[in-house]
Amino acid sequence: MAKVIITGASRGIGFEMAKLFADAGHSVLALSRNVAPIAEVGHKNIESFSFDLAQPTDIDKLEHFLRTGWKEVDILINNAGKLVNKPFLETTMAEFKAVYDVNVFGVAAVTKVVLPFMNKAAHVVTVSSMGGVQGSAKFPGLSAYSSSKGAVITMTELWAEEFKETGPSFNVLALGAVQTEMLEEAFPGYQAPVTATQMARYIMDFSLTGQQLYNGKLLQVSSSTP
């Protein structure tokens, strides 16, 4: 059974993934700023604590947990994300930076802490968006969000190259429209063709086996765009 870290586990895809992994017998560390929803699940295979990946003290807390507890990690799923949906000229630089603090710098910080606990067979999966894929459809108001999601695609390619001899493997999934709270924030009233549970199951399966066939790859997981 795998030891799995999932960020952004309080709602949507991350919440569903945590439950699916746990039900399958895997050990899950479910991290999110609002720990209450996942803690209330009360699953014996889920550990959780309040975690803001934009806060250096919380990054230190994760490192301490791994060093004194688990000591190894098989799968890291960088799922947490922050979205601002505002016209570019109305978006403050503080808001722009806050998106990058979570979606780019936070992903880098978590990955950097977890890597020493991963072996060659382990797998880092980062959740991106179709909006971050060059040449995909773009939407007004998402300058900060979509550009940050483009950044983690490039980071994934670079990490795979840098660690290709020692592992782990790194892959990134660019998701299309999934019916989550975040989608409602980005596209109010839009009904997605994919549920959070459907996507969670796909990401879980890919996280467990995808590194056997892929490394440094962007997979577009979308039956539609947005």
Buried (B, 14 or more C-beta within 10 A) or exposed (E): EBBBBBBBBBBBBBBBBBBBBBEBEBBBBBBBBEBEBBBEBEBEBBBBBBBBBBBEEBBEBBBEBBEEEBEEBBBBBBBBBBBBBBEEEEBEEEEBEBBBBBBBBBBBBBBEBBBEBBEEEBBBBBBBBBBBBEEBEBBEBBBBBBBBBBBBBEBBBEBBEEBEEEBBBBBBBBBBBBBBEBBEEBBEEEEBEBBBBBBBBBBBEBBBEBBEEBBBBBBEBBEEBB
